[in-house]
Amino acid sequence: MVTRASMRLRLGASLGMSLGFLVAAPLARASCKDLLPQSDEKPAASRTVTAADLLKLRDIGHPDGAYWMFPSPLALSPDGRRVAFVLNRADPDSNAYCRALVVVGLDGTGRADALDRGGDLITMTGTMPTPEGGVLMPSGTPAITTPAWSADGQWIAYLRRDHGVTQLWRVPTQVRPGGEPQGQQVTHSPVDVERFAWSEDGRRLVYAATAARTEAEKAIDEEGRAGWLNDARMITNFSARPFVSASLPQVVSVVDPGTGSTAPADPAQSALLLPKEGGAPSARSPSGLHAWTEHVSGNPKSSLRLLVEDRDGKRIACTARDCIGNLYKLWWEGDGRALIIMRREGWNNAQMGLLRWVPGTPAFQHILLTDDVLRGCLAHGETLVCTSENAVTPRHIVAIDLKSGKQRTLYDPNPEFHSLDLGTVTRLTWLNDIGLPAWGDLVLPPGYKPGTLLPMVVTQYHSNGFLRGATGDEYPIFALAARGFAVLSLERPAFYGDDNPGLHSDEEIVVAGVKDWNERRSLLSSLVTGVKAVLARGIVDPARIGLSGLSDGASSTRFALVNTRLFAAAAISTCCADTNAMMNAGGIAFADAEREDGYPPTIARDEAFWAPYSMSLSAKRMNRPLLMQLADREMNLSLETFMALREAGQPVEMYVYPDEYHNKWQPVHRKAVYERNLDWFSFWLQGRIDPDPAKTAQYKRWEAMRGKRETLLSSRGG
């Protein structure tokens, strides 16, 4: 049976998350000479941020700092002196990506060596639940490709994708003069290599691939000769072609990287690919001490508490305040005596803290408390190596001294950002109407003069880490500020019901949020409260506020347009849950699951249920310009809403991007999305027109929309 908990991982993401899979090969080969910044370059003169600056950021790990569930992108060498990672940068001109396997020393020199270059973007694999267990579904979410060092430190293995297939490569760790690529392809699998590890003797590589997928796809081709049955395998919004089962078996093999000889893995070798961790944080010391966490109530989203089992099997429950909360990661110190605890704390978990605790003692040593987002942390001796970022600083690699808490930068992949004028960023905090804490980062343009009333764009739905383009990376925050906008980057409150002890499963939490639109009302309250907090400062024109969002942010945008008149223009990147669209366009499995969560079936024609949310039912009174920039694989969900707005004479425009997913992956599309969002808000909130001749037709349409809207408002009395 499809569980209600899968709501957050479903097609359309009407309440807000995304899936992942593998994407097509890029259209061209990028010029990647500047992938590694030149350390001897002189700092450039200060200037404001452009969309290109944000598009071409060099990334370590997943580009969105709000996601916590991914593994570390970093790999420490066996001697703890070097860290390896894959560096990634989009190239919109070629619609491709520049990638390199990079090694940096922990000596603090900041020197980076690219041991191998090349390969295409790799994205993640996700599952759409069905009554039969699930199907594999694609999306554009970038994958974390963590390298692995051999036990002797002489080789690094990693996944690299070329010509549409992901293979296992190895690279010698000795840097060659001139920095030529050194990578050697190890596997020649007909399907993607998905996981790997070094064998215990360090001389071979163990890897897994879903070999049965080739035959499964052929079987679907053959089935198509007599017509595909519309069943739970078919996600009709995405494609008419059924998807292959997520339960296809993986084949685990062992390869000698020197000779290329391959053999089936034995059970002990296969066990090397089992997840080393997952779920709630836990840690086991070399001496056998075990620390783990569990929820304080039956609610799976409730706070965690810390427990420890000593060598004699005695259970020690930590009841101190510091042992309960949003515990994120645990490590034992080298001697196994003390436990290092990383936790999120502060207002709506806006800060990160590091603590040391000796089990059985009441005292805690507070090592570090920071507003920076630390992710992917690895411990070695008395050092923690992490990626770090904050609102105005893109992601970089730091070393944290576990005795003093002092940080030092090991590697900054984007030193050019130090010379850019970002404006000012101020964090505002508030409570929504049910008491949930939230925050927003208020960005003011460079050179802002007090007393000036600015137009403002609100972005959603996370504001953790560097303020790039909001969740989904489609609304370039600092580029908007450079155009004279104030920007309020929202961090959403906790989900409705997350800490309700009367709810005992993810399914129950989702149902509670759907009932009476509780989740959407909670988010709207937070949004409106945050905007009013900015208005109270006297820096924003209340008649010129725009709203934007992808996924859950798009849902919040639509709910706000139906229920408030606070916003003068809007842009969304996904669309739309509406009276019929969710049930009709998502497919059988999706519709069945939605009914379990409390949404009415299509035949119910339940307008009373949909009235607070449906833009099609509210189309005649929208009267706010709306831009939709959608993936082709999600377009069908939007048609009910779009056609209703169009038939009601509303100012609405839709763009559809080919070969795209919930998260858009192609650099050329990301560039177009950035630029059109900038143009859209500039036109409607600033009256600004870009003189570029290539945009003449765009502005002709928008001018016609504006004239028609003014006529419509006049005929309706405002």
N, C-alpha and C positions, 0 to 999 in steps of 0.2 A: 504493500500500500504506500502511496505517496504521503509523506508526513507533512504536517503543517510547518514544521521547522524549515522545510525546503523553500518556503516563501522567499527568503532572503537570497536564494541562489537560483531563482527561476528566470526563465525567459521573460524579457520585458522589464524586469526589476522594478515593478510598480511600487514596491516598498524599499527597494534600494540596494542591491549588491550586484556583482558582476561575476561572470564565468571566465574560463580561459581555455586555450587550445593552441593549435599550430596554424600559422598563417602562410599565405602564398609567398613565393620568392619575390624580392624587390624588382623594380622595373629596370634598374641600371646599377652600375657600380659607382659608389661614392668616391670622391677624392678625400682621402683620409690623412693627408700629410700633417694636419694640425690636430689630430686626435689627442696626442699628448701635448699639453701646453709647453712652450719653450721657457725654461727657467731664467734665461738671460734676457728676455724681453723687458724693455722699459715700460713702466706703468703708463697706460694711455691717459689722455686728458679726461677729466670728469665729464660725463654726459648722462642723459636720461636713458631709460631702458626701452628697447624696441622689442617687437614680437620675435624677431630673429634671435635676439639674445636668449630669450627663454626657450625657443624651439631647439637651439643648438647647445643647450646645457649638456655637459658630460655627466653621465649617470653611473653610479655604483649601486647595483641592486635595483629594486622596483622604484620607479621615479616618484611615486606618490608616498610622501612621508607619513600618511595617515594609516597605512596598512601594517598591522602588527603580526599577522599570522604567518608571514613568509619566513623561510630559513635565512640564516646569515649569508650574505654574498661574499664574506671574507673567509680565507683559509690561512691559518698560521702554519709556518714551517715547523718541522719537528723540533728544531732547536729554539723556536720562539723568536728568531731574529728577523724574520721577513713575513710579510703578509701578501697573499696573492688574491686577485679579483679580476673580474671581467669589466672593462670600461666600455661604455656604450654612448654613442651620440647620433642623433638623427641628422640626416642631410636632405632637406626638402628639395634641393635642386635636382638631385638624382632619384628622389623618392626611395632612398635606401638608408642603411645604417652603417656607421663605422664602429668596428668592434676590435678589441685587443685584450689579450691576456697580459696583465700587468703585475709586476712585483715591486714592492716598496719595502725598504729596510725600516726597522724600528729604531734606528740610530738617530733619527731626528733630522737627517740631512734633507729629506723631502725628495730625494732622487727616485725617479720611477723608470723602470725598464720594461719595455713591451717585448715579451718573449715570443709572442705570436700575434699576427694580425689577420683579420678577415672573418668571413662568415656572415650569415644573415640573422635577423632577429629571431629569437626563439620565444614562443609564448607557451602559456600553461595549458594543461588539460583539465577540463571540468566535466561534471556529470549532471545531467538533467534527470531527476528522479522519475521513475515510472512504476506502475504496479509490478512490472517484471524485473525491477531492480535498477533500472537506469540506462540511459544512453549517453555516449560521448558527444559533447557539443563543443564547437569552436567558439573562440572569442579572441579579442586582440590584446589581452592582458599580458604584458611582458613576464617572462619566467625568470626566476633567480637561477643562474647557472653558476653554482659554487664549485670552484676548482678543488682538487684533492692532491696533496703532496704524497709522494712515495715515502716509505718509512726511512729511507736513507737520505731523503732530501734532494735527490739528484734529478727527480722528474716531477712534473705536475701534469695531471690528467684533467681534462675538462670536456664539456659537450660543445660541439660547434656544428652549425647548420650551413650546408652548401647544397645548391641545386635541389632544394626542396626536401632534403632528408637530414636529420640530426644524427651525427656519428660521434664516436668517442675518439678523442685525440690525446696525444701526450707531447710534452715539450720539455727539453732539457733545461735545467735551472741556471746553468752557466751562461752568462750573457756573451754573445758573440760580438766581435768588433763590427761596427757599422749598424748593429741592431737589426740584421735581416731576420725575417720570420723563420722560426725553427720548428714549427709544429709538424707532427707526423700523424697521419690518419691511422688509427688502430683498427677500427671496425669497418666493415663494408656491408652493413645490414640493409636489407631491402625496405625496412620500415624504421621509424625513429627509434634510436636508443633513448630510453627514458630515465634510467637510473644507473649508477655505477659505484664501484668502490675498489680500492686496492685489496688484493688478497693479503692474508695475514703474513705471508712471507715477503710481501712487497715486490714480488717479481711478475705478478700477473694482475689482470684487471677482470673484475666480475661485472657483468652488465645485464640489464633486462630490456626486452623489447616485446611488443605485442605482435608477434609474427602472424597470429591468426587474423589480424585485421585485414590483410590482403585478401584472404579467401572470403571473409565476411562482406567486404565491399563488392567482390565479384558476385556473391550470392544475391546481393541487393540489385545489382545490374541485371542478373538473370530473372529475378522476380519481376522487374520492371517490364519485361517482355509481355507479361500477362496482366500488367497493372499492379501498382502498389496499393495494398490495403491501408486505408487511413486508420491507423491504430496508434497506440501510445508511443511507437517509435518515431512518429512523424510530428515534428514541431512546425506547424504549417506557416507561422509567421516567418520562420527562418528559411524553410525550404520544403518543397514537395517531396524531396527524397528522404526516405527513412534513414535514421542514424543507426550506427552499429551499437551493439550492446556494450555497456560499460563493464560487463562481467567476463569479457574475453580473457583467457589465461595469458599470463606473461611467460615468456621463455627466458630462463636465466642461463647465461653462458659464461665461460671463462676463456680469455684470450691471452696469448703470449704476445706482448706488444713488439717484441723483437722479431719474431718469425711470422706473426699473424695467425698461427694455428689456433683453432677454436674447438672447445669441447663443452658438453653439458656440465653445468655446475652441480656439485654434490650438495646435500642439505646444509652442511656447515658453511659452504661458500655462499649459498643462497641467503642464509641468515644474515650475511654481511649487509644485505640491502634492506633489511627491515628497518623501519624508522627508529632512530635512537632516542627520540623524544616526541612527545605530542600530547595534546590535551593540556591539563593543568600543569604548571611548572613543577619540576622535581629534579633532584640531583643525588648521585651516589658517589661517595668518596672512595678512593683506592683502598682504604682500610675497611670498607663495608658499611659505613654510616649512610643512612638513607634519609633524605629530607623530601617532603612532598606537600602538596596543598590540596585542600578540599573546600567545597562551598559551605558557607555557614548555615544554609538552609537548603530545602529541596529545590529551590529555584536555581536553574543552571546558570543564570546570569548574576547571582548574588555574589557578595564579596568572598574572597578566599581567606582561609586561615592556614597557618603553617604548623606542620607536625614533623617530628624527628623520631627515628628509631635508632637506638644505639647498638653497639656490637653484641650486646646480650639480648637484643630483641625487645628491650624496654621502650615503650612508646612515651614520648615527651610531647605534650601539647603546649604550644606557646600561646598564652592568653594575653600577652601585652598588646597595647594598641598598635605597635609597629608590626605585629605579626598578623594583623587582619586588615584586609583592604584589597586593592588592585595589585596583587603580587604578579610580577611579570617574568622574573628569571631568578634562578638560584644557582650558586656555585659553592663548592667546598674549597677552602684554602688548601694549599699543598700538603700541610701536615694533617689535614682532616679534622682539626680542632674547631675551627670557626667557620661559620656559614656566611657567605656574601649574598645579600638580598637586594634585588632591583625591584622597585615598585613605582607605580604611577600614583601621584598624590596631588594635593592641592585642589584648587577650584576646578571641578569637572575633570580631574586627572590631568591638569595642564602641565604639571611638573614631573620630573623623574628624580628619584632618590636612590642612593646606594647606602646600605647599612651593613654592619658586621655584628654577628651575634654568636656567642658561645653557648650552645644548648645547655640548659640547666641553670643558666645565670639570668638575672633579671635585667642586666644592663645592655644597652645597644650603643654601638658607636656609629654616629651619623657621618658617613664618609663624604657624601656629596648630595646637594640638592640643586637642580638646575632647570631652567626653562627650556633648555635645548632638548631636542628629540634624539635619544640614543637608541640605536637599533643594531641588530646583528652582532652583539657583543660576544667576544671570545676571551676567556681568561687564560693567562699563562704566568705562573708565579705570582708576583705582586702587581701585575699589570693587567688591565682590561683594555682590549682593542675594540673600538666601536666605530660605526659611522655616526656622524653628528650633524645636525642642522638646526636652524631656527628661522624665524620669520624673515630675516634679512640676509641669511647666510646659506647658500646652497650646500648640499651634502659634501662632507669631507671625512677623512679618517683621523681619529684621535687615539691617543694612549692615555689612560687614566691610572694614576698611581693609587692603588687600593689602600695605602697607608694614609696618605695625605689628601686624596681626592683631587690633586692637581692634574690639569689636562695639558697636553701638548699636541699640536697638530703634526701628524705624520705625513699627510698628503692632501693637497687641495687641488682637485681636478679643474676648478673654475676660478683661477686667480684673477681673471679679467673683471669679475664682479666687484672686486674691491674698489675699482675706479668708477663704478656706475652710481649715479645719484638716484636712489630709490624713493626719496621723499621721507616722510616720517611714519612710523608704525606705533600705534598705541593699543594696548589690550584693554578692552572693556569687558566687564563681567556683570551678570544679572541672573535673576531667577525667573522662570516662566510661571504661568498661572497655577501649576500644580506643584511648585516648589523645586523643580529640577534645575540645577545650575547649568549655565551655558556661558559661552564667551564669544567675542568677535574681535578680530584684529582690524582696527581702523587705519587705513592707509590714506595719507594726504599727499597731494602732488608736491614735487620739488618746488621750492620757492613759494609755497602757499602763503598768502597774506591774510592775517586774521581779519575777520569782518566780511570776507568774501563768501557769498553763498554759492556752493558748488553743486553740480549734479553728482549723483552717487549711483554706483552699481553695487548690488549685493550679490556675493558669490556664496555657494554652498558645497558640501555640507560638513566638510572638515577643514580645520585651519591648523593642523599639526605640521610643524616643520616649515620649510621654505615656502613662501607664498608665490607659487608658480602660476597655476591656472585653475585653482580650486580642484575639487574631486572630479576626476576625468580629464583634467588639464585642457580645458577648452576656452577659458576666460582669463586672458593674460593680465594678472592683477597689476603688476608694476607698469606694464605698457598702458593700461587704462589710466593709471595715475599720471603717467607722463603726458597723456592727452588732456589732463585737467580734471579728471574725475576723482572724487573721494571714492574709496572702495571699502566696503565692510565685508570681510571674509569671516563667515560664520562657522563656528564649531557647534554641532548639534548637541543637545542634551542626551542623556541616556534614553534608551528605548522605554516607552511606556510599559510599566510592569516588570522591568528588569530586576528590581529589588523587592517585589511583592512576594512575601513568603507563602502566600496562598496559591501561587502558580508553581507548578512542579515540572514543567517541560517547556522546550522551545515552542512546541505546538500551542500550548496554552498561552504563552506570551504573545504569539502572533495573533491568536484569536482575540485576546483582550485588546490588542491594538486596533484590530479591524472593527470591533464592536463600537458603534456610534462614532466612528472615525476618531477614536481616542488618540491614536498615534499622530495622525495628521493635525488634530487640534492642538496637541502638545507642541508640535514643531511650529505651527503657525503662531502660537503664543510666544514662543522663544524668538521667532523672526520679528514679529511686530514690536516686542519689548526692546530688542536690540536696536531696531531702526529708530524707535522713539528716543532711546538713550543718545543716539547720535544727533537727532534733531534738537534735543535739549541743549546741545553745545552751541547751536547757532552757526553751524558751518555748512549746512546742507539745505538746498532749496527743496521744500517738501513737495513741490509740484514736479520735480525732475529726479525721480528715483526709479532705477531699473532693477530688475530681478532676473536671476539666471540659475541654471543648474542642470546637472546630468543625473539620471537614475533617481535616487531618493530626493536629490535636489530639484529635479524636474517635477517630481510629484508634489513637493512643497510649493514650487512655483505655481503650478496649476491650481492647487488648493487655495493659495493666497489670492490669485486672480478672481476666483469665484467668490471668495468670502470677504475681501477687503477692496478698498479703492485707493490703497496706499501707493501703488506702483503705476508709473506712467508708461512703461515699456518693459518687455520681457524677452528672453531668449532661452530656449531649452534644447537639450542635446539628445533626449530620448522622449518618446511619447507613444501612447497615452493609455492609461486605464480609464475606461469609459463604459457606458451602459451595456454595450455589446462587444466592444473590441477585445476585452480581456478573455472572455469566454469563447469567442469565435476565432480569433487569430492565433492564439497560442498553441492550439492543439488539444487533443483529448486529455492527456495526462495533466497538462497545465490547468485546464478548465475544471477537472475533477478535484484537483488540489485546492483551487480557489474556492470551490463550494464548501469544502471541509473547513476552510478558514473563515467562512461567514459571508462570502460574496454570493448574491442571488444568481440563480441560473438565468440564461438568456430568456427563456419562456416566461419568467416571472414578470418581466416588464415593470420592475420595481423602481419607478422614478423617485419615490420618496426616499429610498435608500441612497440613490445616486445623486440626489439634488445637491448636497453640500460639496460634491467633488466633480461632477460631470461638467466639462466645458461644452459639450454638445448641447446639453439641456440649458446651459446659461449663455449660449452663443449670441443671442440677440442683445445681451446687455454687457458683453465683454468690453468693447470700445477701448482696448489697449493693444497697441501693435505687438504682435508675437512672431518671433523668428524661430523656426524649427530647423535644426541641422542634424540629420539622422543617418544612421547606417542603413544600407539597402536591406540588410537582413532583419531590420526592426521596423521597416516602413509600414507594413500592413497594420500594425497596432495603432498607428497614428491616423489612419484614413477617416475613421468616423469623426474624430475631433476636427481634423483639418477641413473636411467637406462641410461640416456644420458651420464652422466659422466663416468659410468662404461663402456659403449660401446666405449667411446672415449679413454679408457685406462687410465683414470685419477685416482689419488690416493684418493679414497673416501671410507668411511666405515660408515655403518648405524647400529645403535642399536635401538631396539624397546622394550619399557618397558610395560608390561601387566598391565591392569586396571589403566591406567594413563590418565591424562587430560592435557590441555594446560599448567597449572602449576602442576608439579609433586608433589604428596602429600605423597607418601610412603617413610618412612625414609630409608629403605634398598636401594631403587632406588636413592634417593638423595645422599647416600653415594657412590654408584657405579658411578653416574654421576660426582661427585666431583673428585673421584680418577682417572677416565678415562680421564677427561679433563686435570688433572695434568700430567698424563703420556703422553698424546698426545702432548702437547706443550713442555714438557721436551724432548721427542724423536726428534721432528722435529726442535726445535730451540736450543737445547742444546746437542743433540746427546746422551742423557742419557737413560739408560735402567735399569729398576727396576729388581734386581736379583730374585725377588719372583718367585718360580717355577710355581705358579698358573698362571703367566702371560706369560709363555713361548710361547704359541700359539699366543697370541696377538702380541708379538714382532716379531715372525716369519712372520706374515702377513705384519706388517709394514715394516720390512726389505725388503720383496719382493716388496712392493709398492715403496719403495725408489729406489731399483735397477731398476724397470720398469720405474720409472719417469726419472731417470738419462739417461737411454737409449733413452727414448722418446725425452728428451730435446736435446740430442746429435744429434739425427736424424733430428731434426728441426732447428739445428743451435743455440741452447741456450734457 
